[in-house]
Amino acid sequence: MPPAAPEGARTPGADLPLPPSRFRRRLLVVMLLAGWVPLVLLGALAQGALERVLSVSVAPVEGVLDEVSAELARRELPGDALNEARLNLAQAELARAALVRRVPAFITGLVLLSGAALTVAAVLLGRALTRPVSTLTEGMWAYARGDLSVRLDAPEPPRDELQFLLGQFNKMGQELLSQRERLKSAEQIAAWQDVARALAHELKNPLTAMKLSLARLTRTDAATPQDATRITEAVALLQEEVDLLMRMTQSFSTFARLPTPRFQDVPLRPLLAEVCALYEGTSPVPVELLPGPEATLRADPDGLRRLFGNLVKNAAEASASSPLPVRVALEPMDASSVRVTVRDGGSGITEVLEGPALTRGLFSTKPGGSGLGLPISQKIVHEHGGALRLEPAPGGGTLARVDLPLTPPAHV
């Protein structure tokens, strides 16, 4: 069962922008232009051709009829047929004039009707062509949010290239999901191997001491008879090693039960001042918070106190033999992140430690230390979407650098 999202934290992919939907509109515009432009041009050509045909005048025919009428009058012949021809010609002229007036409206109506049919066809065809693309877009958006369980509706066997892409997308998602599970299993195995290796290393010393103490208690040769002092020393050593094992067990239990972060707006400088004041009384050297700008970030205040408390405590203990104070500084990196540095005056480290190196081995150089201070700090920084880095400081000592975003990213 996946862990619950921390209170105040955003779910993965919550801030991902919705995929743009301009492809369908662009395809529709292209198809409409490809249909409407030729249609309008053809309509204009047809209108021009009809107007040229209908522009033929009957005036020359009327002139001929006038000559024929004069000839019939000269010969005193009846002109009934001629009059009927004149009437038919006048009706034809009226019909031609009416057609000339109606041709633009007819052509316009025909173009509009054809354009409406073309638009409907373009919309339907555009939907049919873009539906697989939209489906792929939705699937990719789901994958970007981290949901690899999404499967698209892909017919089998595919009938075209787009349906083939849908099927391949489903296969890719299944393979990614399988690889994620394999990677998770490999990480868990590697983590258990690290824990087993660290436990074996940390338990070896106290168990060896306990074994030697038990050997002293059970040794019964004449040269070294048992006495109360030897027994007391052996029992004291056993008690000391048992206490060490109990402290280690408690540290591991605390690490396993770190509380879920609760994100809220946190003024960082007052929090750092509180941490410095807390360790000032017990530190062998002064703990100073250098002046600088204010910063407010979205974070878990308890987690930050534990994080910077660990770093200041380690720095103070490392500086026990140095007159230099522990210096804590806060500075902005850019508009979206800040950096906190903790510098000590101790012997320092020989190489840069960051990322997995901070949690590998669970080492500790302090008596009774569990080696979990840095892993706990690294876990808290990771929960806030930041980075922790330890490096040799110029002039000696160790510089711990914590980079934190003002707002945790969505994947945290």
NORRA-V89487 format. One record per pair of residues at least 12 apart in sequence whose C-alpha atoms are under 8 Angstrom apart, sorted by the first residue. I is the first residue (numbers start at 1). GAP is how many residues later the second one is. If there is no record, write none. Layout:
# NORRA-V89487
I,GAP + I,GAP
This chain:
# NORRA-V89487
6,254 + 6,255 + 6,256 + 6,257 + 7,253 + 7,254 + 7,255 + 7,256 + 8,254 + 8,255 + 8,256 + 9,253 + 9,254 + 9,399 + 9,401 + 9,403 + 10,399 + 10,400 + 10,401 + 10,402 + 11,399 + 11,400 + 11,401 + 12,133 + 12,134 + 12,398 + 12,399 + 12,400 + 13,131 + 13,132 + 13,133 + 13,397 + 13,398 + 14,131 + 14,396 + 15,395 + 16,129 + 18,123 + 19,118 + 19,119 + 19,122 + 23,107 + 24,102 + 24,103 + 24,106 + 27,99 + 28,94 + 28,95 + 28,98 + 31,91 + 32,86 + 32,87 + 32,90 + 35,80 + 35,83 + 36,79 + 36,82 + 39,72 + 39,75 + 39,76 + 40,71 + 43,64 + 43,65 + 43,68 + 44,63 + 46,61 + 47,56 + 47,57 + 47,60 + 50,53 + 51,49 + 51,52 + 54,42 + 54,45 + 54,46 + 55,45 + 57,36 + 58,31 + 58,35 + 62,24 + 65,17 + 65,21 + 69,13 + 132,30 + 132,31 + 132,34 + 133,29 + 135,17 + 136,16 + 136,30 + 136,33 + 139,12 + 139,13 + 148,25 + 148,26 + 148,28 + 148,29 + 149,24 + 149,25 + 149,28 + 150,23 + 151,19 + 151,22 + 152,14 + 152,15 + 152,17 + 152,18 + 153,13 + 154,12 + 154,13 + 155,12 + 194,166 + 194,167 + 195,166 + 197,164 + 198,163 + 198,164 + 198,165 + 202,168 + 203,42 + 206,35 + 206,36 + 206,38 + 206,39 + 207,34 + 209,28 + 209,29 + 209,32 + 210,27 + 210,28 + 210,31 + 213,21 + 213,22 + 213,24 + 213,25 + 214,20 + 216,14 + 216,15 + 216,18 + 217,13 + 217,14 + 217,17 + 244,124 + 247,121 + 247,123 + 248,120 + 248,121 + 248,122 + 251,119 + 251,121 + 252,118 + 252,120 + 255,117 + 255,121 + 261,39 + 261,41 + 261,42 + 261,122 + 262,37 + 262,38 + 262,39 + 263,35 + 263,36 + 263,37 + 263,38 + 264,33 + 264,34 + 264,35 + 264,36 + 264,37 + 265,31 + 265,32 + 265,33 + 265,34 + 266,30 + 266,31 + 266,32 + 266,33 + 266,34 + 266,35 + 267,27 + 267,28 + 267,29 + 267,30 + 268,26 + 268,27 + 268,28 + 268,29 + 269,25 + 269,26 + 269,61 + 271,30 + 271,34 + 272,17 + 272,33 + 272,36 + 273,16 + 275,30 + 275,33 + 275,34 + 275,37 + 276,12 + 276,13 + 276,36 + 279,30 + 279,33 + 279,34 + 283,30 + 283,33 + 283,34 + 284,32 + 284,33 + 284,35 + 284,36 + 285,31 + 285,34 + 285,35 + 285,37 + 285,38 + 285,39 + 285,40 + 285,41 + 286,38 + 286,39 + 286,40 + 287,29 + 287,38 + 287,39 + 287,40 + 287,41 + 288,37 + 288,38 + 288,39 + 288,40 + 289,38 + 289,39 + 289,40 + 290,37 + 290,38 + 290,39 + 290,40 + 291,38 + 292,37 + 292,38 + 292,39 + 293,37 + 293,38 + 293,39 + 295,37 + 295,43 + 296,110 + 297,108 + 297,109 + 297,110 + 298,108 + 298,109 + 298,110 + 299,85 + 299,108 + 299,109 + 303,77 + 304,76 + 306,71 + 307,69 + 307,70 + 307,73 + 307,74 + 308,69 + 310,63 + 310,64 + 310,67 + 311,31 + 311,66 + 311,89 + 312,14 + 312,30 + 315,27 + 315,28 + 315,29 + 315,30 + 315,31 + 315,83 + 316,28 + 318,26 + 318,27 + 318,28 + 318,29 + 319,25 + 319,26 + 319,27 + 319,28 + 320,26 + 321,25 + 322,23 + 322,24 + 323,22 + 324,20 + 324,21 + 325,19 + 325,20 + 326,16 + 326,17 + 326,18 + 326,19 + 327,14 + 327,15 + 327,16 + 327,17 + 328,12 + 328,13 + 328,14 + 328,15 + 329,12 + 329,13 + 336,69 + 336,70 + 336,71 + 337,66 + 337,67 + 337,68 + 337,69 + 338,65 + 338,66 + 338,67 + 338,68 + 339,62 + 339,63 + 339,64 + 339,65 + 340,61 + 340,62 + 340,63 + 341,58 + 341,59 + 341,60 + 341,61 + 342,57 + 342,58 + 342,59 + 343,50 + 343,54 + 343,55 + 343,56 + 343,57 + 344,53 + 344,54 + 344,55 + 345,51 + 345,52 + 345,53 + 346,50 + 346,51 + 346,52 + 347,49 + 347,50 + 347,51 + 348,44 + 348,45 + 348,48 + 348,49 + 348,50 + 349,42 + 349,43 + 349,48 + 349,49 + 350,42 + 351,40 + 351,41 + 352,37 + 352,38 + 352,39 + 352,40 + 353,36 + 353,37 + 353,38 + 354,34 + 354,35 + 354,36 + 355,23 + 355,32 + 355,33 + 355,34 + 358,16 + 358,17 + 358,20 + 359,15 + 359,16 + 359,19 + 362,13 + 381,21 + 381,23 + 382,30 + 383,29 + 384,20 + 384,21 + 384,24 + 384,25 + 384,28 + 385,19 + 385,20 + 385,23 + 385,24 + 385,27 + 386,16 + 386,17 + 386,18 + 386,19 + 387,15 + 387,16 + 387,17 + 388,12 + 388,13 + 388,14 + 388,15 + 389,12 + 389,13
